[in-house]
Amino acid sequence: MRTLVRGGTVVTAVGTFTGDVLSDGETIAAVGVSLDAGSDDQVIDAAGCFVLPGLIDNHTHLDMPFGGTVTADDWESGTRAAAAGGTTTLVDFALQTDGSLLRGLEAWHAKAEGKAHIDYGFHLAVSDASDAAIAEMETAVAEGVTSFKLFMAYKGALMVSDEEMLRVMERARDLGALTQVHAENGDAVDHFVREALAAGDSDPRFHAVTRPPAVEGEATRRAIELATWARAPLFVVHVTCREALEQIQLARDLGLPVYGETCVQYLTLTVDELARPGFEGAKYVCSPPLRPVEHQAPLWAALRNGGLQGCSTDQCSFNYEGEGGKQLGVGDFSKIPNGMPGIETRLPLLWHHGVRTGKLTPSELVAVTSTGPARLFGLAERKGTIAPGLDADLVVLDPEREVTITAATQEMAVDYTPYEGWVVRGAPRTVLSRGEVVYAEGEVRSRPGRGRFLARALHESARPAVAA
Ligand SMILES: [Zn+2]
């Protein structure tokens, strides 16, 4: 079937124009002005709306175990919510399982299979860089898992040593894969947490006190040094503060292949949320933590000027009420499951707080939510912009559509939203995934299992140059 999205403001990372996008089957057939529709073609009137390439969320944790519990959202609810929010591709973190990377990959394929509403890929988190795990990296890359992740925090669980980091970075470099880091000094955090608890400081707000910006800045700098020694490209996930941004900018100014992202919550929420009365601050516990407001302006600026190349969600939802969620940390903040929901609300929040306020142009928004991630994570042959031949993943965004964010009506399965009661203007009206309408007029029209696994290409630093 052919679908003509007619008369919208078509947005790519390089600019905008008023025109039409025609999809035929799963891909974009033509982009132009005054394209003709056949009598059998579906026509979507986009007048007054913006037409964006489907968003890519390269940082999600669906159906993820954490400290004896599991996220509230699995691959069904998580990808349904993503589609409703204009995200048509995600890359989720598979965890090394029973010491094996490939077993982890198998487990994550099983979680997603039959449930995903949208297309997806995997990164692999390496928590034990054993010889066996290093040896498995080649197979993972051959199967289209072309990025790895290292945690410098979560001591005793996911954290790896500097030596392990070097081993993974060197192997990833040789395979043409990208190494990502969660940059916080886990030893220091562990020490500060022990001190706080010994002093009787157990409330949620001490989660942030024990992981200050300097802890993130130091780890970011160390990760860049290690990657430099390994001559490997590096992607720093969820950058939250000036201290980390400065290190990334310094490296980029030296011409090093260092990249980074931030997440919507760090642009829109502050550390003050953790001091809410009672235990409610636990809803806002994630790592690295939310920061004081003065860190937000530099993060927005970095998205604008190319200092950071992505803005993802770090979707990692744990229920507030009941067992197995945030309540695990009553009386001990270090036991609060880390993470927040956000897969559904990224686009409206970025539009309202970024585009409407002039902090980002529509093109800059597309650059950091679609085109940038597509390039960095080996998806650009099919995703990330609006052009003939690419997958027809499109978002028709109505800039005047007003939405009140509330847990009562969200698609996510988690029992709260960090943005309860927020009113945002500018939200998806229609979302297409590979030419199929998956969301329209406030309703998800997709079905579980239609999403496909994406084998991703190598990182761009490993691709051959085009001969003159
Ligand atoms: Zn994460």
Residues whose N, C-alpha, C, O or C-beta is under 5 A from the ligand:
A	BS01	ZN	D314
